[in-house]
Amino acid sequence: MIIETRAYARAGLLGNPSDGFFGKTISITVQNFGASISLYETPELRIEEMDVDQTTFRNIHHMVDSVKLTGYYGGTRLIKAAVKKFVEYCESNNTRLENKNFTIRYRSSIPRQVGLAGSSAIVTATMKALMQFYNVEIPKPLLPSIILKAETEELGITAGLQDRVIQVYEGCVFMDFEKEHLLKNGFGKYEPINAGLLPKLYLAYKVELGKVSGAVHNNVRERYDKGEKLVLDTLSELAEVAEEGKTAILKKDYPSLNKLINKNFDLRCKIYNISESNVELVMKARSCGASAKFSGSGGAIIGMYEDDEMLQRLILNLQKINARVIKPIIR
């Protein structure tokens, strides 16, 4: 029997990046893209390598281009980290695993290195497959925290809970990472929102904007730890944007939601250094009349549009800067 599991791309709608600083966010899964895992029982444990795990190249320039886009490691390290954390969870909970092995392979259609949570999708899908294979149930609120540890503790990836929460819960979720609750329970407060209440949303990403996840980060963490007032105040405002956004969605107050999306990006610019290429992406979308903010750490944006005419303007104008526009499938 072959086990097939899937985890979808993620877009942060409001509040990010406050999730890494005990803030609040609203996220959606983008079912246009996903990472899938196939797992089946075999005599030995085997992780199949994909193209991004290759060690053979056409020439030296091909190898350098590959490293620039995907870093020094492919997806197999993510699977190894997920397996390790799964086993550690079972051991800490006195859950005995059946003595059997498997072959596992992954595939991903999530555009790489544009802030759509491709790495965490592979880990999430792997966890789901392992739970099925060994018939182990991990409490839903706790699962995102275990997935996060696979990346942060095992691989040193800079990340927060937001991506893993939405990839576990799916759809649209409001998340509150209030410090006392998070430290006491190991997870935040997660509130699913009816995706049918969402307005017309678009997602756009630069086709050739590649960066290794975790490699291009500002010093906001260091400034936060030092208690810098601008950083603390701005992150607090970002969290409030998510709270106000939840109310706006539930009331279908789309004009307010539209303003909050723009405010989210403007607040981010106060404490983060934003590259010219990423600013261009946001401003090009706003010039069409749409709202725009980062869906993640950069390279992709999300926002609202009014009608098909505006969507066509978005598609044509963003195409000029080599960016693709899609309507996210959210369920």
Stockholm file with secondary structure:
# STOCKHOLM 1.0

chainA/1-331         MIIETRAYARAGLLGNPSDGFFGKTISITVQNFGASISLYETPELRIEEMDVDQTTFRNIHHMVDSVKLTGYYGGTRLIKAAVKKFVEYCESNNTRLENKNFTIRYRSSIPRQVGLAGSSAIVTATMKALMQFYNVEIPKPLLPSIILKAETEELGITAGLQDRVIQVYEGCVFMDFEKEHLLKNGFGKYEPINAGLLPKLYLAYKVELGKVSGAVHNNVRERYDKGEKLVLDTLSELAEVAEEGKTAILKKDYPSLNKLINKNFDLRCKIYNISESNVELVMKARSCGASAKFSGSGGAIIGMYEDDEMLQRLILNLQKINARVIKPIIR
#=GR chainA/1-331 SS CEEEEEEEEEEEEESTTGGGGTCEEEEEEEEEEEEEEEEEEESSCEECCCGGGCCCCSSHHHHHHHHHHHTTCCSHHHHHHHHHHHHHHHHHTTCCCCSCEEEEEEEECSCTTSSSCHHHHHHHHHHHHHHHHHTCCCCTTTHHHHHHHHHHHHHCCCCCSHHHHHHHHCSEEEEECCHHHHHHHSSCEEEEECGGGCCCEEEEEETTCCCCTTTSCCSHHHHHHTTCHHHHHHHHHHHHHHHHHHHHHHHTCHHHHHHHHHHHHHHHHHHSCCCHHHHHHHHHHHTTTCCCEESSSSSEEEEECCSHHHHHHHHHHHHTTTEEEECCCCC
#=GC SS_cons         CEEEEEEEEEEEEESTTGGGGTCEEEEEEEEEEEEEEEEEEESSCEECCCGGGCCCCSSHHHHHHHHHHHTTCCSHHHHHHHHHHHHHHHHHTTCCCCSCEEEEEEEECSCTTSSSCHHHHHHHHHHHHHHHHHTCCCCTTTHHHHHHHHHHHHHCCCCCSHHHHHHHHCSEEEEECCHHHHHHHSSCEEEEECGGGCCCEEEEEETTCCCCTTTSCCSHHHHHHTTCHHHHHHHHHHHHHHHHHHHHHHHTCHHHHHHHHHHHHHHHHHHSCCCHHHHHHHHHHHTTTCCCEESSSSSEEEEECCSHHHHHHHHHHHHTTTEEEECCCCC
//
